[in-house]
Amino acid sequence: MSFCGPYFSVANNKSARKRIEIAERNRLHNRSYKAAMRTLMKRCFTACSDYTSKPGDDAKASVQSTMNAAFSKIDKAVKVGAIHRNTGAHQKSRLSAAVKQAIEPAAANA
């Protein structure tokens, strides 16, 4: 009998049991994509706040590299179906706005 979450499978036949196992496998796979995506987004937001407090070429390069890494992970999560494409677009928009606010604060407010 397969183990799915905190409960044992309540499937009545072989195909239903297999679908439960596949759904659990996919859930774990999607969870890893989402977790990695959130981590990279947090790194980007942190890099933006660091650049705002202490501007410099190294900090600006850090902001750009973390944004690129986050964009890449978001695109991959959308491609494999871990998140919806509109969710991916929303998250990329959030990141872009934060980076723009950090790098060009006067232009972003106008």
Biopython code that builds the backbone (N, CA, C, O; Angstrom):
import numpy as np
from Bio.PDB.StructureBuilder import StructureBuilder

atoms = [
    (1, "MET", "N", (0.831, -1.176, 0.000)),
    (1, "MET", "CA", (0.000, 0.000, 0.000)),
    (1, "MET", "C", (0.878, 1.244, 0.000)),
    (1, "MET", "O", (1.892, 1.293, 0.697)),
    (2, "SER", "N", (0.490, 2.249, -0.782)),
    (2, "SER", "CA", (1.322, 3.443, -0.860)),
    (2, "SER", "C", (0.987, 4.418, 0.256)),
    (2, "SER", "O", (-0.112, 4.424, 0.810)),
    (3, "PHE", "N", (1.960, 5.222, 0.554)),
    (3, "PHE", "CA", (1.804, 6.208, 1.613)),
    (3, "PHE", "C", (1.731, 7.585, 0.964)),
    (3, "PHE", "O", (2.670, 8.001, 0.285)),
    (4, "CYS", "N", (0.637, 8.285, 1.165)),
    (4, "CYS", "CA", (0.446, 9.586, 0.549)),
    (4, "CYS", "C", (0.138, 10.601, 1.638)),
    (4, "CYS", "O", (-0.962, 10.611, 2.191)),
    (5, "GLY", "N", (1.098, 11.445, 1.943)),
    (5, "GLY", "CA", (0.880, 12.433, 2.987)),
    (5, "GLY", "C", (0.740, 11.753, 4.338)),
    (5, "GLY", "O", (1.388, 10.739, 4.598)),
    (6, "PRO", "N", (-0.105, 12.309, 5.199)),
    (6, "PRO", "CA", (-0.252, 11.721, 6.535)),
    (6, "PRO", "C", (-1.159, 10.489, 6.555)),
    (6, "PRO", "O", (-1.261, 9.823, 7.585)),
    (7, "TYR", "N", (-1.814, 10.175, 5.447)),
    (7, "TYR", "CA", (-2.764, 9.061, 5.409)),
    (7, "TYR", "C", (-2.341, 8.016, 4.390)),
    (7, "TYR", "O", (-1.648, 8.323, 3.420)),
    (8, "PHE", "N", (-2.760, 6.790, 4.616)),
    (8, "PHE", "CA", (-2.527, 5.757, 3.631)),
    (8, "PHE", "C", (-3.518, 5.911, 2.501)),
    (8, "PHE", "O", (-4.588, 6.492, 2.680)),
    (9, "SER", "N", (-3.166, 5.392, 1.338)),
    (9, "SER", "CA", (-4.016, 5.496, 0.162)),
    (9, "SER", "C", (-5.355, 4.810, 0.393)),
    (9, "SER", "O", (-5.421, 3.724, 0.970)),
    (10, "VAL", "N", (-6.414, 5.456, -0.062)),
    (10, "VAL", "CA", (-7.748, 4.874, 0.049)),
    (10, "VAL", "C", (-8.270, 4.468, -1.327)),
    (10, "VAL", "O", (-9.476, 4.339, -1.534)),
    (11, "ALA", "N", (-7.343, 4.268, -2.263)),
    (11, "ALA", "CA", (-7.731, 3.894, -3.624)),
    (11, "ALA", "C", (-8.339, 2.502, -3.637)),
    (11, "ALA", "O", (-7.931, 1.614, -2.887)),
    (12, "ASN", "N", (-9.330, 2.334, -4.514)),
    (12, "ASN", "CA", (-10.024, 1.050, -4.620)),
    (12, "ASN", "C", (-9.452, 0.146, -5.689)),
    (12, "ASN", "O", (-9.755, -1.048, -5.704)),
    (13, "ASN", "N", (-8.648, 0.667, -6.571)),
    (13, "ASN", "CA", (-8.059, -0.185, -7.602)),
    (13, "ASN", "C", (-6.641, 0.272, -7.925)),
    (13, "ASN", "O", (-6.159, 1.293, -7.434)),
    (14, "LYS", "N", (-5.991, -0.531, -8.776)),
    (14, "LYS", "CA", (-4.587, -0.314, -9.070)),
    (14, "LYS", "C", (-4.335, 1.033, -9.763)),
    (14, "LYS", "O", (-3.384, 1.736, -9.422)),
    (15, "SER", "N", (-5.176, 1.388, -10.724)),
    (15, "SER", "CA", (-4.960, 2.619, -11.480)),
    (15, "SER", "C", (-5.168, 3.845, -10.598)),
    (15, "SER", "O", (-4.446, 4.832, -10.739)),
    (16, "ALA", "N", (-6.133, 3.798, -9.701)),
    (16, "ALA", "CA", (-6.359, 4.926, -8.785)),
    (16, "ALA", "C", (-5.184, 5.081, -7.833)),
    (16, "ALA", "O", (-4.771, 6.200, -7.528)),
    (17, "ARG", "N", (-4.647, 3.964, -7.365)),
    (17, "ARG", "CA", (-3.482, 3.995, -6.484)),
    (17, "ARG", "C", (-2.286, 4.606, -7.217)),
    (17, "ARG", "O", (-1.533, 5.398, -6.650)),
    (18, "LYS", "N", (-2.124, 4.222, -8.492)),
    (18, "LYS", "CA", (-1.013, 4.752, -9.282)),
    (18, "LYS", "C", (-1.172, 6.261, -9.483)),
    (18, "LYS", "O", (-0.188, 6.996, -9.404)),
    (19, "ARG", "N", (-2.389, 6.732, -9.742)),
    (19, "ARG", "CA", (-2.623, 8.158, -9.929)),
    (19, "ARG", "C", (-2.269, 8.934, -8.655)),
    (19, "ARG", "O", (-1.721, 10.034, -8.733)),
    (20, "ILE", "N", (-2.576, 8.371, -7.494)),
    (20, "ILE", "CA", (-2.238, 9.016, -6.223)),
    (20, "ILE", "C", (-0.723, 9.112, -6.068)),
    (20, "ILE", "O", (-0.208, 10.140, -5.629)),
    (21, "GLU", "N", (-0.011, 8.048, -6.425)),
    (21, "GLU", "CA", (1.443, 8.056, -6.332)),
    (21, "GLU", "C", (2.058, 9.088, -7.277)),
    (21, "GLU", "O", (3.002, 9.791, -6.915)),
    (22, "ILE", "N", (1.506, 9.171, -8.501)),
    (22, "ILE", "CA", (2.017, 10.133, -9.481)),
    (22, "ILE", "C", (1.741, 11.559, -9.019)),
    (22, "ILE", "O", (2.593, 12.437, -9.152)),
    (23, "ALA", "N", (0.553, 11.785, -8.478)),
    (23, "ALA", "CA", (0.205, 13.120, -7.992)),
    (23, "ALA", "C", (1.132, 13.544, -6.861)),
    (23, "ALA", "O", (1.542, 14.703, -6.795)),
    (24, "GLU", "N", (1.462, 12.625, -5.983)),
    (24, "GLU", "CA", (2.375, 12.928, -4.871)),
    (24, "GLU", "C", (3.776, 13.232, -5.399)),
    (24, "GLU", "O", (4.427, 14.170, -4.939)),
    (25, "ARG", "N", (4.231, 12.444, -6.357)),
    (25, "ARG", "CA", (5.551, 12.682, -6.963)),
    (25, "ARG", "C", (5.597, 14.063, -7.614)),
    (25, "ARG", "O", (6.565, 14.805, -7.442)),
    (26, "ASN", "N", (4.544, 14.406, -8.365)),
    (26, "ASN", "CA", (4.498, 15.708, -9.028)),
    (26, "ASN", "C", (4.416, 16.852, -8.019)),
    (26, "ASN", "O", (5.013, 17.908, -8.228)),
    (27, "ARG", "N", (3.684, 16.647, -6.931)),
    (27, "ARG", "CA", (3.556, 17.679, -5.902)),
    (27, "ARG", "C", (4.928, 18.000, -5.304)),
    (27, "ARG", "O", (5.270, 19.166, -5.110)),
    (28, "LEU", "N", (5.704, 16.965, -5.014)),
    (28, "LEU", "CA", (7.036, 17.166, -4.444)),
    (28, "LEU", "C", (7.973, 17.856, -5.443)),
    (28, "LEU", "O", (8.776, 18.710, -5.069)),
    (29, "HIS", "N", (7.858, 17.474, -6.708)),
    (29, "HIS", "CA", (8.674, 18.084, -7.758)),
    (29, "HIS", "C", (8.337, 19.565, -7.893)),
    (29, "HIS", "O", (9.235, 20.403, -7.971)),
    (30, "ASN", "N", (7.045, 19.889, -7.922)),
    (30, "ASN", "CA", (6.610, 21.279, -8.038)),
    (30, "ASN", "C", (7.032, 22.084, -6.810)),
    (30, "ASN", "O", (7.411, 23.250, -6.923)),
    (31, "ARG", "N", (6.964, 21.453, -5.642)),
    (31, "ARG", "CA", (7.331, 22.136, -4.408)),
    (31, "ARG", "C", (8.799, 22.555, -4.440)),
    (31, "ARG", "O", (9.144, 23.642, -3.976)),
    (32, "SER", "N", (9.662, 21.698, -4.986)),
    (32, "SER", "CA", (11.080, 22.045, -5.051)),
    (32, "SER", "C", (11.310, 23.222, -5.995)),
    (32, "SER", "O", (12.137, 24.086, -5.706)),
    (33, "TYR", "N", (10.589, 23.270, -7.127)),
    (33, "TYR", "CA", (10.705, 24.401, -8.041)),
    (33, "TYR", "C", (10.245, 25.686, -7.365)),
    (33, "TYR", "O", (10.910, 26.717, -7.463)),
    (34, "LYS", "N", (9.108, 25.623, -6.681)),
    (34, "LYS", "CA", (8.559, 26.821, -6.032)),
    (34, "LYS", "C", (9.479, 27.316, -4.920)),
    (34, "LYS", "O", (9.676, 28.521, -4.762)),
    (35, "ALA", "N", (10.039, 26.390, -4.157)),
    (35, "ALA", "CA", (10.929, 26.771, -3.060)),
    (35, "ALA", "C", (12.182, 27.448, -3.610)),
    (35, "ALA", "O", (12.618, 28.470, -3.080)),
    (36, "ALA", "N", (12.758, 26.890, -4.660)),
    (36, "ALA", "CA", (13.956, 27.478, -5.262)),
    (36, "ALA", "C", (13.643, 28.857, -5.836)),
    (36, "ALA", "O", (14.445, 29.784, -5.725)),
    (37, "MET", "N", (12.477, 28.978, -6.447)),
    (37, "MET", "CA", (12.058, 30.248, -7.021)),
    (37, "MET", "C", (11.910, 31.316, -5.930)),
    (37, "MET", "O", (12.379, 32.443, -6.093)),
    (38, "ARG", "N", (11.262, 30.957, -4.828)),
    (38, "ARG", "CA", (11.077, 31.902, -3.725)),
    (38, "ARG", "C", (12.423, 32.314, -3.114)),
    (38, "ARG", "O", (12.618, 33.479, -2.766)),
    (39, "THR", "N", (13.341, 31.363, -2.988)),
    (39, "THR", "CA", (14.662, 31.655, -2.434)),
    (39, "THR", "C", (15.404, 32.664, -3.310)),
    (39, "THR", "O", (15.984, 33.623, -2.802)),
    (40, "LEU", "N", (15.385, 32.445, -4.626)),
    (40, "LEU", "CA", (16.082, 33.354, -5.529)),
    (40, "LEU", "C", (15.425, 34.729, -5.554)),
    (40, "LEU", "O", (16.107, 35.743, -5.700)),
    (41, "MET", "N", (14.109, 34.767, -5.411)),
    (41, "MET", "CA", (13.419, 36.058, -5.357)),
    (41, "MET", "C", (13.812, 36.818, -4.091)),
    (41, "MET", "O", (14.048, 38.025, -4.137)),
    (42, "LYS", "N", (13.882, 36.115, -2.966)),
    (42, "LYS", "CA", (14.286, 36.761, -1.718)),
    (42, "LYS", "C", (15.709, 37.298, -1.827)),
    (42, "LYS", "O", (15.998, 38.385, -1.328)),
    (43, "ARG", "N", (16.600, 36.547, -2.474)),
    (43, "ARG", "CA", (17.976, 37.010, -2.672)),
    (43, "ARG", "C", (17.999, 38.294, -3.485)),
    (43, "ARG", "O", (18.777, 39.205, -3.203)),
    (44, "CYS", "N", (17.140, 38.360, -4.496)),
    (44, "CYS", "CA", (17.076, 39.554, -5.338)),
    (44, "CYS", "C", (16.566, 40.748, -4.535)),
    (44, "CYS", "O", (17.126, 41.841, -4.627)),
    (45, "PHE", "N", (15.506, 40.546, -3.748)),
    (45, "PHE", "CA", (14.980, 41.637, -2.929)),
    (45, "PHE", "C", (16.025, 42.103, -1.905)),
    (45, "PHE", "O", (16.149, 43.298, -1.639)),
    (46, "THR", "N", (16.765, 41.163, -1.341)),
    (46, "THR", "CA", (17.816, 41.507, -0.384)),
    (46, "THR", "C", (18.926, 42.297, -1.070)),
    (46, "THR", "O", (19.435, 43.273, -0.520)),
    (47, "ALA", "N", (19.298, 41.867, -2.279)),
    (47, "ALA", "CA", (20.330, 42.578, -3.031)),
    (47, "ALA", "C", (19.866, 43.998, -3.355)),
    (47, "ALA", "O", (20.668, 44.932, -3.329)),
    (48, "CYS", "N", (18.585, 44.165, -3.658)),
    (48, "CYS", "CA", (18.039, 45.501, -3.941)),
    (48, "CYS", "C", (18.131, 46.389, -2.706)),
    (48, "CYS", "O", (18.533, 47.549, -2.802)),
    (49, "SER", "N", (17.762, 45.852, -1.554)),
    (49, "SER", "CA", (17.823, 46.664, -0.335)),
    (49, "SER", "C", (19.278, 46.983, 0.038)),
    (49, "SER", "O", (19.563, 48.068, 0.544)),
    (50, "ASP", "N", (20.196, 46.042, -0.210)),
    (50, "ASP", "CA", (21.609, 46.298, 0.050)),
    (50, "ASP", "C", (22.138, 47.413, -0.857)),
    (50, "ASP", "O", (22.897, 48.279, -0.423)),
    (51, "TYR", "N", (21.717, 47.370, -2.130)),
    (51, "TYR", "CA", (22.153, 48.394, -3.079)),
    (51, "TYR", "C", (21.591, 49.760, -2.692)),
    (51, "TYR", "O", (22.273, 50.777, -2.820)),
    (52, "THR", "N", (20.338, 49.779, -2.216)),
    (52, "THR", "CA", (19.716, 51.037, -1.807)),
    (52, "THR", "C", (20.463, 51.658, -0.629)),
    (52, "THR", "O", (20.680, 52.869, -0.586)),
    (53, "SER", "N", (20.853, 50.811, 0.325)),
    (53, "SER", "CA", (21.547, 51.330, 1.502)),
    (53, "SER", "C", (23.003, 51.685, 1.210)),
    (53, "SER", "O", (23.555, 52.603, 1.817)),
    (54, "LYS", "N", (23.622, 50.960, 0.284)),
    (54, "LYS", "CA", (25.050, 51.176, 0.007)),
    (54, "LYS", "C", (25.310, 50.977, -1.482)),
    (54, "LYS", "O", (25.760, 49.906, -1.890)),
    (55, "PRO", "N", (25.029, 52.006, -2.313)),
    (55, "PRO", "CA", (25.212, 51.855, -3.763)),
    (55, "PRO", "C", (26.673, 51.665, -4.154)),
    (55, "PRO", "O", (27.585, 52.168, -3.498)),
    (56, "GLY", "N", (26.866, 50.931, -5.234)),
    (56, "GLY", "CA", (28.210, 50.702, -5.756)),
    (56, "GLY", "C", (28.140, 49.762, -6.943)),
    (56, "GLY", "O", (27.098, 49.163, -7.210)),
    (57, "ASP", "N", (29.235, 49.633, -7.645)),
    (57, "ASP", "CA", (29.251, 48.775, -8.830)),
    (57, "ASP", "C", (29.058, 47.306, -8.472)),
    (57, "ASP", "O", (28.351, 46.581, -9.172)),
    (58, "ASP", "N", (29.686, 46.867, -7.382)),
    (58, "ASP", "CA", (29.542, 45.464, -6.966)),
    (58, "ASP", "C", (28.096, 45.159, -6.575)),
    (58, "ASP", "O", (27.556, 44.110, -6.927)),
    (59, "ALA", "N", (27.485, 46.077, -5.851)),
    (59, "ALA", "CA", (26.102, 45.874, -5.420)),
    (59, "ALA", "C", (25.157, 45.862, -6.614)),
    (59, "ALA", "O", (24.198, 45.091, -6.653)),
    (60, "LYS", "N", (25.439, 46.730, -7.593)),
    (60, "LYS", "CA", (24.596, 46.784, -8.794)),
    (60, "LYS", "C", (24.730, 45.487, -9.595)),
    (60, "LYS", "O", (23.738, 44.970, -10.111)),
    (61, "ALA", "N", (25.937, 44.968, -9.699)),
    (61, "ALA", "CA", (26.165, 43.701, -10.394)),
    (61, "ALA", "C", (25.461, 42.568, -9.669)),
    (61, "ALA", "O", (24.919, 41.661, -10.300)),
    (62, "SER", "N", (25.469, 42.620, -8.348)),
    (62, "SER", "CA", (24.779, 41.604, -7.548)),
    (62, "SER", "C", (23.275, 41.635, -7.797)),
    (62, "SER", "O", (22.634, 40.591, -7.912)),
    (63, "VAL", "N", (22.716, 42.848, -7.879)),
    (63, "VAL", "CA", (21.279, 42.990, -8.160)),
    (63, "VAL", "C", (20.949, 42.379, -9.514)),
    (63, "VAL", "O", (19.980, 41.631, -9.643)),
    (64, "GLN", "N", (21.760, 42.700, -10.531)),
    (64, "GLN", "CA", (21.510, 42.190, -11.879)),
    (64, "GLN", "C", (21.630, 40.665, -11.937)),
    (64, "GLN", "O", (20.800, 39.999, -12.556)),
    (65, "SER", "N", (22.654, 40.117, -11.299)),
    (65, "SER", "CA", (22.862, 38.666, -11.368)),
    (65, "SER", "C", (21.760, 37.911, -10.618)),
    (65, "SER", "O", (21.298, 36.867, -11.076)),
    (66, "THR", "N", (21.343, 38.443, -9.463)),
    (66, "THR", "CA", (20.275, 37.765, -8.723)),
    (66, "THR", "C", (18.947, 37.863, -9.459)),
    (66, "THR", "O", (18.144, 36.930, -9.429)),
    (67, "MET", "N", (18.714, 39.004, -10.126)),
    (67, "MET", "CA", (17.478, 39.146, -10.907)),
    (67, "MET", "C", (17.468, 38.155, -12.076)),
    (67, "MET", "O", (16.447, 37.523, -12.349)),
    (68, "ASN", "N", (18.600, 38.024, -12.758)),
    (68, "ASN", "CA", (18.685, 37.084, -13.881)),
    (68, "ASN", "C", (18.459, 35.645, -13.419)),
    (68, "ASN", "O", (17.771, 34.873, -14.088)),
    (69, "ALA", "N", (19.039, 35.289, -12.274)),
    (69, "ALA", "CA", (18.865, 33.930, -11.748)),
    (69, "ALA", "C", (17.405, 33.676, -11.383)),
    (69, "ALA", "O", (16.872, 32.600, -11.651)),
    (70, "ALA", "N", (16.760, 34.671, -10.769)),
    (70, "ALA", "CA", (15.359, 34.519, -10.384)),
    (70, "ALA", "C", (14.473, 34.415, -11.620)),
    (70, "ALA", "O", (13.565, 33.585, -11.663)),
    (71, "PHE", "N", (14.729, 35.248, -12.622)),
    (71, "PHE", "CA", (13.944, 35.191, -13.868)),
    (71, "PHE", "C", (14.072, 33.818, -14.521)),
    (71, "PHE", "O", (13.091, 33.252, -15.005)),
    (72, "SER", "N", (15.286, 33.298, -14.527)),
    (72, "SER", "CA", (15.526, 31.987, -15.138)),
    (72, "SER", "C", (14.736, 30.897, -14.422)),
    (72, "SER", "O", (14.114, 30.049, -15.062)),
    (73, "LYS", "N", (14.764, 30.924, -13.084)),
    (73, "LYS", "CA", (14.058, 29.898, -12.312)),
    (73, "LYS", "C", (12.547, 30.034, -12.488)),
    (73, "LYS", "O", (11.841, 29.028, -12.563)),
    (74, "ILE", "N", (12.046, 31.262, -12.553)),
    (74, "ILE", "CA", (10.606, 31.474, -12.767)),
    (74, "ILE", "C", (10.210, 30.922, -14.126)),
    (74, "ILE", "O", (9.195, 30.237, -14.246)),
    (75, "ASP", "N", (11.007, 31.216, -15.158)),
    (75, "ASP", "CA", (10.696, 30.719, -16.500)),
    (75, "ASP", "C", (10.704, 29.196, -16.549)),
    (75, "ASP", "O", (9.864, 28.590, -17.215)),
    (76, "LYS", "N", (11.642, 28.580, -15.852)),
    (76, "LYS", "CA", (11.703, 27.116, -15.820)),
    (76, "LYS", "C", (10.499, 26.537, -15.078)),
    (76, "LYS", "O", (9.948, 25.516, -15.491)),
    (77, "ALA", "N", (10.090, 27.180, -13.990)),
    (77, "ALA", "CA", (8.924, 26.708, -13.233)),
    (77, "ALA", "C", (7.664, 26.785, -14.091)),
    (77, "ALA", "O", (6.808, 25.903, -14.025)),
    (78, "VAL", "N", (7.553, 27.835, -14.890)),
    (78, "VAL", "CA", (6.406, 27.965, -15.793)),
    (78, "VAL", "C", (6.476, 26.885, -16.869)),
    (78, "VAL", "O", (5.466, 26.269, -17.206)),
    (79, "LYS", "N", (7.671, 26.662, -17.404)),
    (79, "LYS", "CA", (7.843, 25.699, -18.500)),
    (79, "LYS", "C", (7.462, 24.283, -18.082)),
    (79, "LYS", "O", (6.842, 23.555, -18.857)),
    (80, "VAL", "N", (7.826, 23.889, -16.876)),
    (80, "VAL", "CA", (7.511, 22.523, -16.431)),
    (80, "VAL", "C", (6.119, 22.418, -15.819)),
    (80, "VAL", "O", (5.664, 21.323, -15.492)),
    (81, "GLY", "N", (5.435, 23.568, -15.663)),
    (81, "GLY", "CA", (4.066, 23.532, -15.164)),
    (81, "GLY", "C", (3.944, 23.597, -13.653)),
    (81, "GLY", "O", (2.885, 23.295, -13.104)),
    (82, "ALA", "N", (5.018, 23.988, -12.970)),
    (82, "ALA", "CA", (4.957, 24.088, -11.512)),
    (82, "ALA", "C", (4.111, 25.285, -11.096)),
    (82, "ALA", "O", (3.431, 25.253, -10.070)),
    (83, "ILE", "N", (4.161, 26.346, -11.909)),
    (83, "ILE", "CA", (3.313, 27.515, -11.661)),
    (83, "ILE", "C", (2.646, 27.936, -12.970)),
    (83, "ILE", "O", (3.110, 27.583, -14.054)),
    (84, "HIS", "N", (1.565, 28.686, -12.861)),
    (84, "HIS", "CA", (0.849, 29.191, -14.031)),
    (84, "HIS", "C", (1.651, 30.315, -14.673)),
    (84, "HIS", "O", (2.398, 31.014, -13.988)),
    (85, "ARG", "N", (1.504, 30.494, -15.975)),
    (85, "ARG", "CA", (2.300, 31.516, -16.662)),
    (85, "ARG", "C", (1.976, 32.926, -16.181)),
    (85, "ARG", "O", (2.856, 33.786, -16.150)),
    (86, "ASN", "N", (0.721, 33.171, -15.806)),
    (86, "ASN", "CA", (0.376, 34.501, -15.283)),
    (86, "ASN", "C", (1.022, 34.750, -13.922)),
    (86, "ASN", "O", (1.414, 35.874, -13.611)),
    (87, "THR", "N", (1.131, 33.704, -13.120)),
    (87, "THR", "CA", (1.821, 33.823, -11.832)),
    (87, "THR", "C", (3.289, 34.155, -12.060)),
    (87, "THR", "O", (3.863, 34.994, -11.367)),
    (88, "GLY", "N", (3.886, 33.488, -13.037)),
    (88, "GLY", "CA", (5.279, 33.768, -13.377)),
    (88, "GLY", "C", (5.467, 35.199, -13.844)),
    (88, "GLY", "O", (6.429, 35.862, -13.457)),
    (89, "ALA", "N", (4.552, 35.678, -14.673)),
    (89, "ALA", "CA", (4.633, 37.054, -15.171)),
    (89, "ALA", "C", (4.469, 38.045, -14.021)),
    (89, "ALA", "O", (5.145, 39.072, -13.978)),
    (90, "HIS", "N", (3.576, 37.734, -13.098)),
    (90, "HIS", "CA", (3.351, 38.598, -11.933)),
    (90, "HIS", "C", (4.615, 38.695, -11.079)),
    (90, "HIS", "O", (5.002, 39.787, -10.661)),
    (91, "GLN", "N", (5.252, 37.565, -10.822)),
    (91, "GLN", "CA", (6.454, 37.552, -9.987)),
    (91, "GLN", "C", (7.609, 38.289, -10.680)),
    (91, "GLN", "O", (8.367, 39.008, -10.029)),
    (92, "LYS", "N", (7.740, 38.109, -11.989)),
    (92, "LYS", "CA", (8.790, 38.806, -12.725)),
    (92, "LYS", "C", (8.547, 40.313, -12.713)),
    (92, "LYS", "O", (9.491, 41.099, -12.646)),
    (93, "SER", "N", (7.289, 40.706, -12.778)),
    (93, "SER", "CA", (6.943, 42.119, -12.715)),
    (93, "SER", "C", (7.300, 42.706, -11.354)),
    (93, "SER", "O", (7.819, 43.819, -11.274)),
    (94, "ARG", "N", (7.024, 41.961, -10.286)),
    (94, "ARG", "CA", (7.389, 42.394, -8.932)),
    (94, "ARG", "C", (8.892, 42.617, -8.821)),
    (94, "ARG", "O", (9.350, 43.625, -8.283)),
    (95, "LEU", "N", (9.654, 41.644, -9.347)),
    (95, "LEU", "CA", (11.109, 41.751, -9.287)),
    (95, "LEU", "C", (11.610, 42.952, -10.083)),
    (95, "LEU", "O", (12.467, 43.702, -9.615)),
    (96, "SER", "N", (11.073, 43.131, -11.286)),
    (96, "SER", "CA", (11.501, 44.238, -12.131)),
    (96, "SER", "C", (11.223, 45.575, -11.465)),
    (96, "SER", "O", (12.055, 46.482, -11.504)),
    (97, "ALA", "N", (10.051, 45.695, -10.852)),
    (97, "ALA", "CA", (9.690, 46.937, -10.173)),
    (97, "ALA", "C", (10.629, 47.211, -9.002)),
    (97, "ALA", "O", (11.042, 48.351, -8.789)),
    (98, "ALA", "N", (10.966, 46.174, -8.246)),
    (98, "ALA", "CA", (11.868, 46.342, -7.100)),
    (98, "ALA", "C", (13.262, 46.745, -7.559)),
    (98, "ALA", "O", (13.896, 47.608, -6.951)),
    (99, "VAL", "N", (13.739, 46.122, -8.629)),
    (99, "VAL", "CA", (15.071, 46.442, -9.147)),
    (99, "VAL", "C", (15.084, 47.866, -9.691)),
    (99, "VAL", "O", (16.029, 48.617, -9.450)),
    (100, "LYS", "N", (14.047, 48.232, -10.418)),
    (100, "LYS", "CA", (13.971, 49.589, -10.972)),
    (100, "LYS", "C", (13.921, 50.627, -9.850)),
    (100, "LYS", "O", (14.572, 51.668, -9.934)),
    (101, "GLN", "N", (13.153, 50.343, -8.811)),
    (101, "GLN", "CA", (13.045, 51.240, -7.655)),
    (101, "GLN", "C", (14.397, 51.396, -6.960)),
    (101, "GLN", "O", (14.746, 52.487, -6.507)),
    (102, "ALA", "N", (15.152, 50.307, -6.878)),
    (102, "ALA", "CA", (16.449, 50.351, -6.199)),
    (102, "ALA", "C", (17.484, 51.099, -7.029)),
    (102, "ALA", "O", (18.245, 51.904, -6.492)),
    (103, "ILE", "N", (17.520, 50.841, -8.325)),
    (103, "ILE", "CA", (18.570, 51.412, -9.173)),
    (103, "ILE", "C", (18.253, 52.853, -9.580)),
    (103, "ILE", "O", (19.144, 53.702, -9.601)),
    (104, "GLU", "N", (16.985, 53.128, -9.903)),
    (104, "GLU", "CA", (16.599, 54.481, -10.329)),
    (104, "GLU", "C", (15.426, 54.969, -9.496)),
    (104, "GLU", "O", (14.314, 55.056, -10.016)),
    (105, "PRO", "N", (15.630, 55.292, -8.222)),
    (105, "PRO", "CA", (14.517, 55.650, -7.353)),
    (105, "PRO", "C", (13.753, 56.900, -7.797)),
    (105, "PRO", "O", (12.532, 56.951, -7.654)),
    (106, "ALA", "N", (14.447, 57.904, -8.331)),
    (106, "ALA", "CA", (13.778, 59.152, -8.746)),
    (106, "ALA", "C", (12.902, 58.904, -9.963)),
    (106, "ALA", "O", (11.779, 59.404, -10.027)),
    (107, "ALA", "N", (13.399, 58.140, -10.929)),
    (107, "ALA", "CA", (12.639, 57.881, -12.159)),
    (107, "ALA", "C", (11.451, 56.957, -11.895)),
    (107, "ALA", "O", (10.417, 57.077, -12.552)),
    (108, "ALA", "N", (11.590, 56.041, -10.941)),
    (108, "ALA", "CA", (10.511, 55.089, -10.654)),
    (108, "ALA", "C", (9.339, 55.769, -9.967)),
    (108, "ALA", "O", (8.195, 55.360, -10.165)),
    (109, "ASN", "N", (9.595, 56.812, -9.151)),
    (109, "ASN", "CA", (8.531, 57.502, -8.438)),
    (109, "ASN", "C", (7.796, 58.517, -9.310)),
    (109, "ASN", "O", (6.649, 58.861, -9.024)),
    (110, "ALA", "N", (8.442, 58.996, -10.364)),
    (110, "ALA", "CA", (7.836, 60.027, -11.208)),
    (110, "ALA", "C", (6.766, 59.487, -12.111)),
    (110, "ALA", "O", (6.167, 60.241, -12.878)),
]
sb = StructureBuilder()
sb.init_structure("model")
sb.init_model(0)
sb.init_chain("A")
sb.init_seg("    ")
for serial, (resi, resn, name, xyz) in enumerate(atoms, 1):
    if name == "N":
        sb.init_residue(resn, " ", resi, " ")
    sb.init_atom(name, np.array(xyz, "f"), 0.0, 1.0, " ", f" {name:<3s}", serial, name[0])
structure = sb.get_structure()
